[in-house]
Amino acid sequence: MSNAVRKLWGYKYVILFIVWLLYIINYFDRVAVLTFLPFIQKDMNLTPVQVGQIASAFFFAYAVGQVTSGFLADKFGPKKVMNVAIIVFTLVSVVTGFVKNFTQFIALRIGLGLGEAHHFPPSAKAISNWFPYSERGKALSIFNTSNYVGLALVPIILTNLSTSLFDGQWRPVFFTLAIPGVIGILLLWLFFKDTPEEMYKKGRISKSELDIINLNKEATLQVTTKEKVNHKIYLKDRTFYVICLMMFCQIGILWGFTTWLSTFLVQQHNFNIKEMGFVSALPPIISIISILMGGWLMDKFNKMKPIALIAYIGCIPVLWMLGSVSKGNTPMLLTLLLASGFFVAFNSGSLTAALQKRYPSEVVGSVTGIVNGCGQLGAFLTPLVAGYLITVRTGGSFDFTKVFIFFSVLAAIAAVSALFLKEKPVQTNEIVKNAVNNQIV
């Protein structure tokens, strides 16, 4: 990385760029199957229920892996965990090009889920290590744009790669996914360290930058104590469980929507592979703007509840109407797709930032892993339930009306949950209490 960039932004933005780019690489492997799902379904003669099971198998493994990845990131540091993750999910993606039957597909999706799960909590942990309290909403919102940049770019890149180089075939595309995986491994090896202290010892950041980062970190604690923060602090906090439920609904909507979008466009609206690739990119494109707006508002007002309510209440009518758009009504379809992209993403960065602002940095990896694991349980269930809600019409086409009503109901549950949020940091009182008790003893 150039010295000019480091002087202008500080090395914390180099770290942010690396974890952002690595997560886009993660999305190449994750979204590839979803992009080609209607064509995989046809080639392998899969039913809608089997398609839902294939999608959900990934998210079940991903949910389990989220919890372990958070604890591993706290114990061994983000870099080691992310290195193993990239190697695993890259190898699994390449092997997916050889899949022959439904059972093999399920096994590979579980392997991919376990590999990719060990990426998000370590990334959040790295951002917590490198960014002060007052900048985490913005930093995490920038990081979370990688979700939507990946969702926007990957379908376009992969569908064009398939039609341009492989005559519309989907299997060879998976072999090319080794390339971004190797790039990710090199980035981690050359430019990434877990903490500013490690980078300072390597001579990659100045003493003044290190002092500023450490000063800001100390300011967030508001008290000096040699005692370790209680790692069970979040389990006694009711807001932790409210956020878990919100994440369950929010991620469930996102990945239920994303899993079935390509099939919805092909089966219900008769788009071809190239049209589907471009149209499916519209929601994540608007989501990039939406998530940055939410993160900016989070840092400006230091409140996530109003952002969450705007997001979830907006989702309710938009998702309800989307599933019932008649075939051929393209203007209404595109309008609702853009609106859904805005509202589904609006609270994404803010919800993760709320965790980092409420809980001590010592447990951020664990908390993020558990909460994101609850979200991935939602992502596991929604594609599976959707597979049973799809109506197969005469002639083999699909009707998704009930599916999008289901997504709308999840948004309503999330909106009600948001009313019970408490957002003040819990670490100050707990640390002060521990410090006082130690002084008494």
C-alpha positions in Angstrom: 0.0 0.0 0.0 1.3 3.5 -0.9 2.7 5.8 1.8 0.5 8.6 0.5 -2.7 6.5 1.2 -1.5 5.6 4.7 -0.6 9.3 5.5 -4.0 10.5 4.3 -6.3 7.9 5.8 -4.2 6.1 8.4 -3.5 2.4 8.3 -6.9 1.6 9.8 -8.5 2.3 6.4 -6.0 -0.1 4.8 -7.3 -2.8 7.2 -10.9 -1.8 6.4 -10.3 -2.0 2.7 -8.7 -5.4 3.0 -11.6 -6.9 5.1 -14.1 -5.2 2.7 -12.4 -6.8 -0.4 -12.0 -10.2 1.3 -15.8 -10.2 2.0 -16.5 -9.5 -1.7 -14.3 -12.5 -2.5 -16.4 -14.5 0.0 -19.5 -13.5 -1.9 -18.2 -14.8 -5.2 -18.2 -18.3 -3.7 -21.5 -17.8 -1.8 -23.6 -16.2 -4.5 -22.4 -18.4 -7.4 -24.8 -21.2 -6.6 -27.7 -18.9 -6.0 -27.1 -17.1 -9.3 -27.2 -20.3 -11.3 -29.9 -22.0 -9.2 -32.7 -22.1 -11.8 -30.3 -23.7 -14.3 -28.8 -26.1 -11.7 -32.3 -27.0 -10.8 -33.1 -27.8 -14.4 -29.9 -29.7 -15.2 -30.2 -31.8 -12.0 -34.0 -32.2 -12.1 -34.5 -30.8 -8.6 -37.9 -29.9 -7.0 -38.5 -26.5 -5.4 -38.3 -28.2 -2.0 -34.9 -29.7 -2.8 -33.7 -26.3 -4.1 -34.8 -24.8 -0.7 -32.9 -27.6 1.1 -29.7 -26.9 -0.9 -29.9 -23.2 0.0 -30.7 -23.8 3.6 -28.0 -26.4 4.1 -25.4 -23.7 3.6 -27.0 -21.3 6.1 -27.4 -24.1 8.8 -23.7 -24.7 8.7 -23.0 -21.0 8.4 -25.1 -20.3 11.6 -23.2 -23.0 13.6 -19.8 -21.7 12.3 -20.6 -18.1 13.2 -20.6 -19.0 16.9 -17.3 -20.8 16.8 -15.7 -18.2 14.6 -16.4 -15.5 17.1 -14.8 -17.4 20.0 -11.8 -18.4 17.7 -11.3 -14.8 16.6 -11.2 -13.6 20.3 -8.8 -16.5 21.2 -6.4 -16.7 18.2 -7.0 -13.3 16.4 -8.8 -12.5 13.2 -6.0 -13.2 10.7 -5.5 -16.9 11.5 -9.2 -17.6 11.4 -9.8 -15.8 8.1 -6.8 -17.5 6.5 -8.3 -20.9 7.2 -11.7 -19.8 6.1 -10.6 -18.6 2.7 -8.7 -21.8 2.0 -11.7 -23.9 2.9 -14.4 -22.1 1.0 -12.2 -21.7 -2.1 -11.5 -25.4 -2.3 -15.2 -26.3 -1.8 -16.3 -23.9 -4.5 -13.9 -25.4 -7.1 -15.1 -28.9 -6.2 -18.7 -27.7 -6.7 -18.1 -27.7 -10.4 -17.9 -31.5 -10.3 -21.1 -32.1 -8.3 -23.3 -34.9 -9.7 -26.3 -35.4 -7.4 -28.4 -33.9 -4.7 -26.6 -35.6 -1.8 -23.2 -34.3 -3.0 -24.6 -30.9 -3.3 -25.9 -30.9 0.3 -22.5 -32.0 1.6 -20.7 -29.3 -0.4 -23.1 -26.6 0.8 -22.4 -27.6 4.4 -18.7 -27.4 3.8 -19.0 -24.0 2.1 -21.1 -22.7 5.0 -18.6 -23.8 7.6 -15.7 -22.2 5.7 -17.4 -18.9 5.0 -18.8 -18.7 8.5 -15.4 -18.1 9.9 -15.0 -14.7 8.1 -17.6 -12.1 9.3 -17.0 -12.1 13.1 -13.1 -12.0 12.7 -13.6 -9.1 10.3 -15.8 -7.3 12.8 -13.2 -8.0 15.5 -10.5 -6.5 13.3 -12.5 -3.3 12.8 -13.1 -3.1 16.6 -9.4 -3.5 17.2 -8.5 -0.7 14.7 -11.3 1.8 14.9 -12.3 4.0 17.9 -15.8 3.9 19.4 -17.0 7.1 17.6 -16.1 5.7 14.1 -17.3 2.2 14.3 -20.8 2.8 12.9 -19.3 4.4 9.8 -16.5 1.8 9.5 -18.9 -1.2 9.9 -21.4 0.3 7.4 -18.6 0.7 4.9 -17.6 -2.9 5.6 -21.2 -4.1 5.2 -21.5 -2.5 1.8 -19.3 -5.5 0.7 -22.4 -7.6 1.1 -24.3 -5.6 -1.4 -21.4 -4.8 -3.7 -20.9 -8.6 -3.9 -24.6 -9.2 -4.5 -24.6 -6.6 -7.2 -21.4 -7.5 -9.1 -21.3 -11.3 -8.7 -24.4 -12.2 -10.7 -23.4 -9.9 -13.5 -19.8 -11.1 -13.6 -20.6 -14.8 -13.4 -23.5 -14.8 -15.9 -21.4 -12.9 -18.4 -18.5 -15.2 -17.8 -20.8 -18.2 -18.4 -22.2 -16.8 -21.6 -19.0 -15.3 -23.0 -16.5 -18.1 -22.2 -18.4 -21.2 -21.4 -21.4 -21.2 -23.8 -23.9 -20.6 -21.0 -22.6 -23.5 -18.9 -22.5 -23.1 -15.1 -20.0 -25.8 -14.0 -16.8 -24.2 -15.5 -17.5 -20.9 -13.7 -16.9 -22.6 -10.3 -13.3 -23.6 -11.4 -12.5 -19.9 -11.9 -13.3 -19.1 -8.3 -9.9 -20.3 -7.2 -8.5 -17.0 -8.6 -10.1 -14.6 -6.1 -9.4 -17.0 -3.3 -5.6 -16.9 -4.0 -5.8 -13.1 -4.2 -7.5 -13.0 -0.7 -4.8 -15.2 0.9 -2.0 -13.0 -0.5 -3.7 -9.8 0.8 -3.9 -11.3 4.3 -0.3 -12.4 4.2 1.2 -9.2 2.9 -0.9 -6.3 4.5 -2.9 -7.5 7.4 -2.2 -7.6 11.2 -4.7 -8.2 14.0 -3.9 -5.1 16.0 -2.2 -1.7 15.6 0.5 -2.7 18.1 1.6 -5.6 15.8 1.7 -3.2 12.8 3.7 -0.7 14.8 6.3 -3.3 15.7 6.6 -4.0 11.9 7.2 -0.3 11.2 4.0 0.0 9.2 2.3 2.7 11.3 3.7 5.6 13.2 3.8 6.1 17.0 1.4 9.0 16.7 -1.2 6.9 14.9 -0.8 4.1 17.4 -1.2 6.6 20.3 -4.4 8.1 18.7 -6.0 4.7 18.3 -5.1 3.6 21.9 -6.3 6.9 23.3 -9.6 6.5 21.7 -9.9 2.9 22.9 -9.2 4.0 26.4 -11.8 6.7 26.2 -14.5 4.2 25.4 -14.0 2.3 28.6 -14.1 5.4 30.8 -12.4 3.6 33.6 -9.0 2.0 34.3 -9.0 -1.5 35.6 -6.7 -4.5 35.3 -9.6 -6.9 35.6 -10.7 -8.7 32.4 -14.2 -7.9 31.2 -16.7 -10.6 32.0 -17.4 -12.6 28.9 -20.9 -13.4 30.1 -21.9 -9.8 30.4 -24.1 -10.0 27.3 -25.9 -13.1 28.4 -27.4 -11.1 31.3 -28.5 -8.3 29.0 -32.1 -8.5 27.6 -31.2 -6.2 24.7 -28.8 -8.9 23.5 -31.7 -11.3 22.9 -33.8 -8.5 21.3 -31.0 -7.9 18.8 -30.7 -11.7 18.2 -34.3 -11.8 17.2 -34.0 -8.7 15.0 -31.0 -10.3 13.3 -32.8 -13.5 12.8 -35.6 -11.7 10.9 -33.3 -9.3 9.1 -30.8 -11.8 7.8 -33.7 -14.2 7.1 -35.4 -11.7 4.9 -32.1 -10.8 3.1 -31.1 -14.4 2.3 -34.6 -15.7 1.7 -35.0 -12.9 -0.8 -31.5 -13.4 -2.3 -31.8 -17.1 -2.6 -35.0 -17.1 -4.6 -34.6 -13.9 -6.5 -33.0 -15.4 -9.6 -35.6 -18.2 -9.7 -38.4 -15.7 -9.1 -37.2 -13.6 -12.1 -36.7 -16.6 -14.4 -39.8 -18.7 -13.4 -42.4 -16.0 -12.6 -41.3 -13.3 -15.0 -39.5 -15.3 -17.8 -36.2 -13.4 -17.8 -33.2 -15.1 -19.6 -29.8 -15.7 -17.9 -28.3 -12.3 -18.9 -31.4 -10.3 -18.1 -31.7 -12.1 -14.8 -28.1 -11.2 -14.0 -28.6 -7.5 -14.5 -32.0 -7.2 -12.9 -31.0 -9.2 -9.8 -28.2 -6.6 -9.3 -30.6 -3.7 -8.8 -31.6 -4.3 -5.1 -28.0 -4.6 -3.9 -26.9 -1.5 -5.9 -29.4 0.7 -4.1 -28.5 -1.2 -0.9 -25.0 0.2 -1.0 -26.4 3.8 -0.7 -28.9 2.7 1.9 -26.5 1.0 4.2 -24.1 4.0 4.1 -27.0 6.3 5.0 -27.9 4.1 7.9 -24.4 4.0 9.2 -24.0 7.8 8.9 -27.2 8.3 10.9 -26.0 5.8 13.5 -22.8 7.7 14.2 -24.5 11.1 14.0 -27.4 10.4 16.4 -25.9 7.4 18.2 -29.3 5.6 18.0 -30.2 2.5 16.0 -33.9 2.2 17.0 -35.3 4.8 14.5 -33.1 3.4 11.7 -34.4 -0.1 12.4 -38.0 1.0 12.5 -37.7 2.8 9.2 -36.1 -0.3 7.6 -38.6 -2.8 8.9 -41.8 -0.8 8.5 -40.7 0.0 5.0 -40.1 -3.6 4.2 -43.7 -4.7 5.1 -45.7 -3.2 2.2 -42.9 -3.4 -0.4 -42.2 -7.1 0.1 -45.9 -7.9 0.3 -46.6 -6.3 -3.1 -43.5 -7.6 -4.8 -44.6 -11.2 -4.9 -47.9 -10.4 -6.6 -46.5 -8.2 -9.4 -48.1 -9.5 -12.6 -45.9 -10.9 -15.4 -45.0 -8.1 -17.9 -45.4 -5.3 -15.5 -41.7 -4.5 -15.6 -41.8 -0.9 -14.4 -43.6 -1.9 -11.1 -41.3 -4.9 -10.7 -38.2 -2.8 -11.0 -39.6 -0.1 -8.7 -40.4 -2.6 -6.0 -37.0 -4.3 -6.4 -35.2 -1.0 -5.8 -37.4 -0.2 -2.8 -36.8 -3.6 -1.3 -33.1 -3.2 -1.7 -33.2 0.1 0.1 -35.3 -1.0 3.1 -33.8 -4.5 3.6 -30.2 -3.0 3.8 -31.0 0.3 5.7 -30.3 -1.2 9.2 -27.6 -3.7 8.2 -24.5 -1.8 9.3 -26.2 -0.1 12.2 -27.3 -3.3 13.8 -23.7 -4.6 13.8 -22.4 -1.3 15.0 -25.0 -1.3 17.9 -23.3 -4.4 19.2 -19.8 -2.8 19.2 -21.2 0.3 20.9 -23.0 -1.5 23.6 -20.4 -4.2 24.5 -16.7 -4.1 25.4 -14.2 -4.8 22.6 -12.9 -7.8 24.5 -16.1 -9.7 23.8 -17.0 -8.2 20.4 -16.0 -11.2 18.4 -18.0 -13.6 20.6 -21.1 -11.3 20.7 -21.0 -10.7 16.9 -20.6 -14.4 16.3 -23.6 -15.4 18.4 -25.8 -12.6 17.0 -24.8 -13.3 13.5 -25.3 -17.0 14.1 -28.9 -16.2 15.1 -29.2 -14.3 11.9 -27.9 -17.2 9.9 -30.5 -19.5 11.5 -33.0 -17.1 10.0 -31.2 -17.4 6.7 -31.4 -21.2 7.1 -35.1 -21.3 7.7 -36.4 -18.8 5.2 -35.2 -20.4 2.0 -36.4 -23.8 3.3 -39.9 -22.4 4.3 -40.1 -20.6 0.9 -39.6 -23.8 -0.9 -42.8 -25.1 0.6 -44.7 -21.9 0.0 -44.0 -21.7 -3.7 -47.1 -22.7 -5.8 -46.3 -24.7 -9.0 -48.6 -23.6 -11.7 -49.9 -25.6 -14.7 -47.0 -25.8 -17.2 -44.3 -25.8 -14.5 -44.0 -22.0 -13.8 -43.9 -20.8 -10.1 -46.0 -18.4 -8.1 -44.1 -16.6 -5.3 -46.9 -14.6 -3.7 -47.0 -16.5 -0.4 -43.2 -16.4 -0.2 -43.0 -12.6 -0.2 -45.9 -12.4 2.3 -43.8 -14.6 4.6 -40.9 -12.1 4.2 -43.3 -9.3 5.1 -44.4 -11.0 8.3 -40.7 -11.4 9.4 -40.3 -7.6 8.8 -43.3 -6.9 11.1 -41.8 -9.1 13.9 -38.5 -7.3 13.6 -40.3 -3.9 13.8 -42.1 -4.9 17.0 -38.8 -6.2 18.5 -37.0 -2.9 17.8 -39.4 -1.1 20.1 -37.8 -2.9 23.1 -34.2 -1.9 22.3 -31.9 -0.2 24.9 -28.7 1.3 23.4 -26.6 2.7 26.2 -23.2 0.9 26.6 -23.3 -1.8 29.3 -19.5 -2.1 29.8 -19.1 1.0 31.9 -21.3 0.0 34.8 -20.1 -3.6 34.7 -16.4 -2.6 34.7 -16.9 0.0 37.4 -18.7 -2.5 39.5 -15.9 -5.0 39.2 -13.3 -2.4 39.9 -15.1 -1.2 43.1 -15.6 -4.8 44.3 -11.8 -5.4 43.8 -11.0 -2.3 45.8 -13.3 -3.3 48.6 -11.7 -6.8 48.7 
